Amino acid sequence: MSNDYNLNKREDVNTKNGLMLLVNHFKPYLPLFFLVLFSLLITNVLSTIVVPKLAQIAIDENILKGDIPGLVNILMYIFVTIIFTTIGQYVRVRSTGKLSQHVLFNIRQQVFEKIQELPTQFVSDNQTGDVIQRLTGNVEALNTFFSEGFIRMMQLTFSQLSVLVAMYLLDWRVATISLIATVITLLFIFLQGKFLEKPIKESLSKEGFVSAKVQETLDGFVPIQSANQKEIWGKQFTKLTNEYYQISKKVAAISSTADTFLTFMNVITVVATLLYSLHLMTTSSLSIGSIFILNVFAQQIFRNLDRVSYIWRNIKTGLAASSRLNEILKLESNIKNPKNPYSPKEIKGEVEFVDVDFGYNGNDVVLKDVNFVAYPGKTIAIVGPTGGGKTTFVNLIARLYDVKNGQIKVDGVDVKKWDLDTLRESIGYLIQDTFLFEDTILNNLKYDNPDITEKDAMDMFKFLGVESFINSLSKGLDTKIDSEGTGLSSGQRQIIALARILLRDPKILILDEATARIDTKSEKLLQIAIEKAIKGKTTFVIAHRLSTIFNSNHIILIKENTILEQGNHKQLIEKKGFYYEMYSKFIGTN
């Protein structure tokens, strides 16, 4: 199975897969779909055949002959027909709305669930804004596909067939003119669709890139402003929007050319139908009422064909959007639960790496020949230059990625044999960029453990020695925060995240630069909490600051994608290797 989850490398302009996605989601709602078809059939027969036929009778048999009672009867029939047509329209609109919303809800839900199933590499390989655009913008394009594309095309098809049948019942020669015009128009629309298919797909892709750039700009707003990078980012955004503009212009050019041709064709059709009908009237082949109705039919043909191009564009856009969504659904996670997963009742927390090699994509090497054992309850510090693979090292423990060679064991069992949920629930992960939900502090704590009470929460803060922080807030645990933790210091946000982790009592803790970018006062507060939190837990500490790792039971120095040195602080100093150099620089600086 390929480990490449980059969606933009997988894009295929063939919309067949997009169509199959829609067909599969239509199947559960076939009764509703047939109700839509039935209501379309009834309303079109009544409005395009019955009403015009009654109007013809009214002209030829009543108006021209002065039959007022007969005219009143015909008008009553027309009125009743219009009532039934209105009822049919109401049923169609309601059924169409239900059908489209059911299908869209299921597709959106299925895509979201698929994203949650995919491995971490999916997020690494794709821009967040592009994924969001697929889940929102492309689903909205599908909404337009239903309301202004697929259903409209069915309605137009029924209307066109009904009109042509009615015209043939009146005069086959006039009807043939309209039929020829319809065939030519449809062939042209089909060719237009072929030319539009690739540009529309590219347009949706470029739109995703623009959304991704907006997302990046907002996420990095403060650094961009503070580093005075507005001009550089502005140029990047202009480049992307210009590419989107150029492809959109291409779509518009193809569409406008088609629209011009269709307008010309339709005018010719109406004029030809009218002139030939008048010719037939002079030869007494057709009545005045028939001429009138044929003219009405010709205009209906004109209106239908005039809308085909717009409807077909919506259909092609919807299928392209569906294809982009299907690209996500076709992905399969390479991180899966085994058939008989290992799920012990108790976890000790021993972690062992055995001859581990790892690379994100095929031949690249991030970690090579890694061997070590972390015993339960011990603290392991992981140090080394930036980019050496420290974060990757701990990500492998939770099986966010699978190793290329070797084994990673937890409590002596290969992580590939563990139940994924059990494994990950046994690991608490505290990173420097803490994510908090837009809710109260208490509800943030309940995210990992819904059953905790206010007492449980306060007991945890007391255990960590930081209850004064909660007591200082006017609403205490009911204080509402946003996802960025606005109003709280960086250390306070980390304390909330740490408490959230500890309330589910994981046996393994991973602290990835947890004290980075924190002011001295907050760091001291957090350090007190961490020292209490790690007692009795196997803890991995990743840090650039050597001050945070001196007291660790074991230190692993990763350099150039492998373990260069390991031991405790005293042992590594005595070796006088790379760790000794780092320590000497730290002492000299501080």
C-alpha positions in Angstrom: 0.0 0.0 0.0 1.4 3.5 -0.9 2.3 5.7 2.0 1.7 8.8 0.0 -1.4 10.6 1.2 -0.9 13.8 -0.8 -4.3 14.4 -2.4 -3.0 16.8 -5.1 -0.8 14.0 -6.5 -3.8 11.8 -6.8 -6.1 14.2 -8.6 -7.8 12.6 -11.7 -10.0 14.7 -13.9 -12.1 11.7 -14.8 -15.4 12.3 -13.0 -16.6 8.7 -13.3 -15.5 8.0 -9.6 -17.4 11.2 -8.6 -20.5 9.9 -10.3 -20.2 6.5 -8.7 -20.0 8.1 -5.3 -23.3 9.9 -5.8 -25.0 6.8 -7.2 -23.9 4.8 -4.2 -25.4 7.4 -1.8 -28.6 7.6 -3.9 -29.3 3.9 -3.5 -30.7 4.0 0.1 -33.2 6.7 -1.0 -34.5 5.2 -4.2 -38.2 5.5 -3.0 -37.7 9.2 -2.5 -35.9 9.5 -5.8 -38.7 7.7 -7.7 -41.2 10.1 -6.0 -39.2 13.0 -7.4 -39.3 11.4 -10.9 -43.0 10.7 -10.6 -43.8 14.3 -9.6 -41.6 15.6 -12.4 -43.4 13.4 -14.9 -46.9 14.4 -13.7 -46.2 18.2 -13.5 -44.5 18.2 -17.0 -47.3 16.3 -18.7 -49.9 18.6 -17.1 -48.1 21.8 -17.8 -46.6 21.1 -21.2 -49.2 18.8 -22.8 -52.6 19.1 -21.1 -52.7 22.8 -20.6 -51.6 23.7 -24.1 -54.0 21.2 -25.6 -56.9 22.7 -23.6 -55.8 26.1 -24.8 -55.8 24.9 -28.4 -59.4 23.6 -28.0 -60.5 26.8 -26.4 -59.2 28.8 -29.4 -60.4 26.5 -32.2 -63.7 25.3 -30.7 -64.8 28.1 -28.4 -63.3 31.5 -29.0 -63.4 31.4 -32.8 -66.9 30.0 -32.7 -68.2 32.2 -29.9 -69.0 29.2 -27.6 -68.9 31.0 -24.3 -70.3 28.1 -22.1 -67.8 25.8 -23.7 -65.0 28.3 -23.0 -66.0 28.5 -19.3 -65.8 24.7 -19.1 -62.3 24.6 -20.7 -61.1 27.4 -18.3 -62.4 25.3 -15.4 -60.4 22.3 -16.6 -57.3 24.5 -17.0 -57.8 25.8 -13.4 -58.1 22.3 -12.0 -55.0 21.2 -14.0 -53.0 24.1 -12.6 -54.0 23.1 -9.1 -52.8 19.6 -9.6 -49.6 20.9 -11.2 -49.0 23.1 -8.2 -49.4 20.2 -5.9 -47.0 18.2 -8.0 -44.5 21.0 -7.9 -44.7 21.2 -4.1 -44.2 17.4 -3.7 -41.2 17.6 -6.1 -39.5 20.5 -4.3 -40.0 18.9 -0.8 -38.8 15.5 -2.0 -35.8 17.0 -3.8 -34.8 18.9 -0.7 -35.0 15.9 1.5 -33.2 13.7 -1.0 -30.3 16.2 -1.5 -29.9 16.9 2.2 -29.8 13.2 3.1 -27.2 12.5 0.5 -25.1 15.6 1.3 -25.2 14.8 5.0 -24.1 11.2 4.5 -21.2 12.2 2.1 -20.0 15.0 4.5 -20.2 12.6 7.5 -18.5 9.8 5.6 -15.6 12.1 4.4 -15.2 13.4 8.0 -15.1 9.9 9.5 -12.6 8.8 6.8 -10.3 11.8 7.7 -10.4 10.7 11.4 -9.5 7.2 10.4 -6.4 8.2 8.3 -2.9 8.3 9.8 -1.0 11.4 11.0 0.8 11.4 7.6 -2.4 12.5 5.9 -2.3 15.8 7.8 1.4 16.1 7.1 1.0 15.5 3.4 -1.9 18.0 2.9 -2.6 21.6 3.5 -5.3 22.1 6.1 -7.1 24.8 4.1 -7.3 22.5 1.0 -8.9 19.7 3.1 -11.3 22.2 4.7 -12.2 23.4 1.2 -13.1 19.9 0.1 -15.2 19.3 3.1 -17.1 22.6 2.9 -16.7 24.2 -0.5 -16.9 21.0 -2.5 -19.9 19.8 -0.6 -21.5 23.1 -1.3 -20.8 22.6 -5.0 -22.6 19.3 -4.6 -25.6 21.1 -3.1 -25.6 23.3 -6.3 -25.3 20.1 -8.3 -28.6 18.8 -6.8 -30.6 22.1 -6.8 -29.4 23.7 -10.0 -27.9 20.7 -11.9 -29.1 17.2 -11.6 -32.8 17.8 -10.7 -33.0 20.7 -13.1 -31.6 18.5 -15.9 -34.3 15.8 -15.1 -37.0 18.5 -15.1 -35.7 19.9 -18.4 -35.5 16.4 -20.0 -39.1 15.6 -19.0 -40.2 19.0 -20.3 -38.4 18.7 -23.6 -39.7 15.1 -24.2 -43.2 16.2 -23.3 -43.1 19.2 -25.6 -41.7 17.1 -28.5 -44.3 14.5 -28.1 -47.0 17.1 -28.0 -45.6 18.8 -31.1 -45.5 15.4 -33.0 -49.2 14.9 -32.1 -49.9 18.3 -33.8 -47.6 18.2 -36.7 -44.6 15.9 -37.2 -42.9 18.3 -39.7 -42.7 21.2 -37.2 -41.7 18.8 -34.4 -38.8 17.5 -36.5 -37.4 21.0 -36.8 -37.3 21.3 -33.0 -36.0 17.7 -32.6 -33.0 18.5 -35.0 -32.3 21.7 -33.0 -32.4 19.7 -29.7 -30.0 17.0 -31.0 -27.5 19.6 -32.4 -27.6 21.5 -29.1 -27.1 18.5 -26.9 -24.1 17.4 -29.0 -22.6 20.8 -28.7 -23.3 20.8 -24.9 -21.6 17.4 -24.6 -18.5 18.7 -26.4 -18.5 21.8 -24.2 -18.6 19.5 -21.2 -15.5 17.7 -22.4 -13.6 21.0 -22.8 -14.8 22.1 -19.4 -14.0 19.0 -17.4 -10.3 19.6 -16.8 -10.5 23.4 -16.3 -13.3 22.9 -13.7 -11.3 20.3 -11.8 -8.2 22.6 -11.9 -10.4 25.5 -10.8 -11.6 23.6 -7.7 -8.0 22.6 -7.0 -6.7 26.2 -7.2 -9.6 27.3 -5.0 -8.3 24.8 -2.4 -4.8 26.2 -2.6 -6.2 29.7 -2.1 -8.1 28.5 1.0 -5.0 26.8 2.3 -3.0 30.0 2.0 -5.6 32.0 3.8 -5.6 29.3 6.6 -1.8 29.5 6.9 -1.9 33.3 7.0 -4.4 33.4 9.8 -2.6 30.7 11.7 0.7 32.5 11.4 -0.8 36.1 11.6 1.3 37.2 14.6 4.6 35.9 13.4 4.0 37.3 9.9 3.2 40.7 11.3 6.0 40.8 13.8 8.6 39.6 11.2 7.3 42.2 8.7 6.6 39.4 6.1 3.3 40.9 4.9 4.7 41.8 1.5 6.2 38.3 0.9 3.0 36.5 1.9 1.0 39.0 -0.1 3.0 38.1 -3.2 2.4 34.4 -2.6 -1.3 35.0 -2.2 -1.4 37.1 -5.3 0.3 34.4 -7.3 -2.2 31.8 -6.1 -5.2 34.0 -6.7 -3.9 34.9 -10.2 -3.6 31.2 -11.1 -7.2 30.7 -9.9 -8.3 33.8 -11.8 -6.7 32.5 -15.1 -8.3 29.1 -14.9 -11.6 30.7 -14.0 -11.3 32.9 -17.1 -10.7 29.8 -19.2 -13.9 28.3 -17.8 -15.8 31.5 -18.4 -14.5 31.8 -22.0 -15.6 28.3 -22.9 -19.0 28.9 -21.3 -19.6 32.2 -23.0 -18.7 30.8 -26.4 -21.2 28.0 -25.8 -23.9 30.4 -24.6 -23.5 32.5 -27.7 -23.9 29.5 -30.0 -26.9 28.3 -28.1 -28.6 31.6 -28.3 -28.0 31.7 -32.0 -29.3 28.1 -32.4 -32.4 28.8 -30.3 -33.4 32.0 -32.2 -33.0 30.1 -35.5 -35.2 27.3 -34.1 -38.0 29.6 -33.0 -38.0 31.6 -36.3 -37.9 28.4 -38.4 -40.7 26.8 -36.4 -42.9 30.0 -36.6 -42.3 30.5 -40.4 -43.0 26.9 -41.3 -46.1 26.9 -39.1 -47.4 30.0 -40.9 -46.7 28.3 -44.2 -48.7 25.3 -43.1 -51.6 27.6 -42.0 -51.8 29.1 -45.5 -52.2 25.7 -46.9 -55.0 25.0 -44.4 -53.0 22.1 -42.9 -53.1 23.7 -39.4 -55.7 25.6 -37.4 -55.0 29.0 -35.7 -55.1 27.2 -32.4 -52.5 24.7 -33.5 -50.3 27.5 -34.8 -50.6 29.3 -31.5 -49.7 26.2 -29.5 -46.8 25.3 -31.8 -45.4 28.7 -31.2 -45.8 28.3 -27.4 -44.0 24.9 -27.7 -41.2 26.4 -29.8 -40.6 29.0 -27.2 -40.6 26.3 -24.5 -38.0 24.4 -26.6 -36.0 27.7 -26.8 -36.1 28.2 -23.0 -35.2 24.6 -22.3 -32.2 24.7 -24.6 -31.1 28.1 -23.3 -30.8 26.7 -19.8 -29.0 23.5 -20.8 -25.5 25.0 -20.8 -25.9 26.6 -17.3 -27.3 23.3 -15.9 -24.6 21.2 -17.6 -21.9 23.4 -16.1 -23.3 22.9 -12.6 -23.4 19.1 -13.2 -19.8 19.0 -14.4 -18.7 21.2 -11.4 -20.7 18.9 -9.0 -19.1 15.8 -10.5 -15.6 17.3 -10.2 -16.3 18.3 -6.6 -17.6 14.7 -5.9 -14.5 13.3 -7.5 -12.3 15.5 -5.2 -14.3 14.2 -2.2 -13.9 10.6 -3.5 -10.1 11.1 -3.5 -10.3 11.3 0.3 -12.7 8.3 0.6 -10.4 6.1 -1.6 -7.5 6.6 0.8 -6.8 3.7 3.1 -5.0 4.0 6.4 -1.8 1.9 6.7 -2.3 2.0 10.5 -4.9 -0.6 11.2 -6.0 -2.7 14.2 -4.9 -6.3 14.0 -7.5 -9.0 13.7 -7.1 -10.1 17.3 -5.8 -6.9 19.1 -3.9 -7.1 22.4 -5.8 -5.1 25.1 -4.6 -5.8 28.6 -6.5 -4.7 31.7 -3.3 -3.3 33.3 -0.4 -1.5 31.6 3.1 -1.2 33.2 4.6 1.3 30.7 7.7 -0.4 29.6 8.8 0.8 26.1 11.5 -0.9 23.9 12.9 -0.1 20.5 14.5 -3.0 18.7 16.6 -2.3 15.5 14.1 0.4 14.4 14.5 2.1 11.0 11.9 4.7 9.9 11.3 7.0 7.0 8.2 9.0 6.1 8.2 8.2 2.4 9.9 5.2 1.0 13.7 5.8 0.8 14.1 8.8 3.2 15.7 8.0 6.5 14.5 9.8 9.7 15.6 7.1 12.2 18.1 4.3 11.7 19.1 1.4 13.9 17.5 2.6 17.1 17.7 0.4 20.2 16.9 1.2 23.8 14.6 0.2 26.7 12.6 2.5 28.9 11.6 0.8 32.1 8.3 1.5 33.9 8.2 4.7 36.0 11.5 6.0 34.6 12.1 9.4 33.0 13.9 9.4 29.6 15.1 12.7 28.2 15.6 12.9 24.4 18.0 15.6 23.3 19.8 16.5 20.1 20.0 19.1 17.3 16.9 20.3 15.6 15.7 18.0 12.8 17.4 15.0 14.3 14.2 13.0 14.7 13.3 13.5 18.3 9.6 14.1 17.8 9.4 11.3 15.3 11.0 9.1 17.9 8.1 9.5 20.4 5.4 9.5 17.7 6.3 6.0 16.9 5.5 4.8 20.4 1.8 5.8 19.9 1.9 4.2 16.5 1.1 7.4 14.7 3.4 5.9 12.1 4.6 2.4 11.4 8.3 1.6 11.4 10.1 0.5 8.2 12.2 -2.1 10.0 12.4 -3.5 13.5 9.9 -3.4 16.4 8.6 -1.1 19.0 7.3 -2.9 22.1 5.1 -1.7 24.9 5.1 -4.1 27.9 7.0 -6.6 25.7 4.3 -6.7 22.9 4.8 -5.2 19.5 2.7 -2.1 19.1 1.3 -3.5 15.8 -0.4 -6.2 17.9 -2.0 -3.7 20.3 -5.5 -2.5 20.1 -5.0 1.1 18.8 -7.4 2.7 21.2 -6.0 0.9 24.2 -2.4 1.8 23.2 -3.1 5.5 22.6 -5.3 5.8 25.8 -2.3 4.6 27.7 -0.2 7.5 26.4 -0.5 11.1 27.5 0.9 13.6 25.0 1.7 17.2 26.0 3.1 19.4 23.3 4.2 23.1 23.2 1.3 24.2 21.1 -1.6 23.2 23.4 -5.0 22.9 21.9 -8.0 23.8 24.1 -11.6 23.7 23.1 -13.8 26.7 23.0 -15.6 25.8 26.3 -15.2 26.0 30.1 -12.1 24.7 31.8 -14.1 21.9 33.4 -15.5 20.8 30.0 -12.0 20.9 28.5 -10.9 18.5 31.3 -13.9 16.2 30.6 -12.9 15.8 27.0 -10.6 12.8 27.8 -12.8 11.6 30.7 -16.5 12.6 30.5 -17.3 11.2 34.0 -15.0 13.5 36.1 -16.6 15.9 38.6 -15.6 19.3 39.8 -14.1 17.7 42.9 -12.0 15.3 40.7 -10.7 18.4 38.7 -9.8 20.4 41.8 -8.2 17.4 43.4 -6.0 17.1 40.3 -5.0 20.8 40.4 -4.2 20.4 44.2 -2.1 17.3 43.4 -0.2 19.4 40.8 0.2 22.2 43.4 -1.4 24.8 41.2 -5.0 25.1 42.7 -4.2 28.8 43.4 -4.3 29.4 39.6 -7.9 28.1 39.3 -8.9 29.9 42.5 -7.6 33.2 41.1 -10.2 33.0 38.2 -13.5 34.7 38.9 -15.5 31.7 37.6 -13.0 29.0 38.6 -13.6 25.8 36.6 -16.5 27.5 34.8 -14.2 30.0 33.2 -14.8 29.9 29.4 -11.7 29.9 27.1 -11.2 29.8 23.4 -9.1 27.4 21.4 -6.1 29.6 21.7 -6.5 30.0 25.4 -6.9 33.8 25.2 -6.7 35.4 28.6 -4.5 32.6 30.0 -0.7 32.6 30.1 1.1 29.9 28.1 2.0 28.1 31.3 -1.6 28.1 32.5 -2.8 26.6 29.2 -0.2 23.9 29.5 -1.3 23.1 33.1 -4.9 22.7 32.0 -3.7 20.4 29.2 -1.6 18.4 31.6 -4.4 18.0 34.1 -6.7 16.8 31.2 -4.1 14.1 30.4 -3.5 13.0 34.0 -7.3 12.7 34.8 -7.3 9.6 32.6 -4.2 8.2 34.3 -2.0 7.2 31.3 1.0 5.0 32.2 3.2 6.7 29.6 3.8 10.5 29.3 5.3 12.3 26.4 6.4 15.9 27.0 7.4 17.4 23.6 8.9 20.9 24.3 6.2 21.4 26.9 8.0 24.3 28.5 9.2 26.0 25.3 8.0 29.6 24.7 6.9 29.9 28.3 7.9 32.9 30.5 10.1 32.1 33.6 7.3 32.5 36.1 4.9 30.2 34.2 7.8 27.7 33.6 8.4 27.4 37.3 4.7 26.8 37.9 4.5 24.2 35.1 7.7 22.5 36.2 6.3 22.0 39.7 3.2 20.3 38.1 5.3 18.2 35.8 7.6 16.9 38.6 4.5 15.7 40.4 2.8 14.4 37.3 5.7 12.1 36.2 5.9 10.1 39.4 5.2 6.5 38.7 4.9 7.0 35.0 7.2 6.2 32.1 8.0 9.7 30.9 9.7 10.9 27.7 10.9 14.5 27.8 11.9 16.2 24.6 13.7 19.5 25.2 16.4 21.8 23.7 17.0 23.2 27.2 19.4 21.0 29.0 18.2 22.4 32.3 15.0 20.4 32.0 16.7 17.0 31.6 19.6 16.9 34.1 17.6 14.8 36.6 16.3 12.2 34.1 17.0 8.6 34.7 18.2 8.1 31.2 19.2 10.4 28.4 19.1 9.6 24.7 21.0 11.9 22.3 19.7 11.7 18.8 22.0 13.1 16.0 22.0 12.4 12.3 18.9 10.1 12.6 20.3 7.7 15.1 21.1 7.3 18.8 24.6 8.7 19.1 24.9 8.5 22.9 22.8 7.3 25.8 23.1 7.0 29.6 22.5 9.3 32.6 23.8 12.8 32.9 26.9 11.8 34.8 27.8 9.0 32.4 27.4 11.2 29.3 29.6 13.9 30.8 32.3 11.4 31.6 32.2 10.2 27.9 33.1 13.8 26.8 31.2 13.3 23.5 28.6 15.4 21.8 26.4 15.6 24.9 29.4 17.0 26.8 29.9 19.6 24.1 26.2 20.6 24.3 26.4 20.8 28.1 29.6 22.9 28.0 28.0 25.4 25.6 25.0 25.5 27.9 27.1 26.2 31.0 29.1 28.8 29.1 25.9 30.6 28.0 24.2 30.4 31.4 
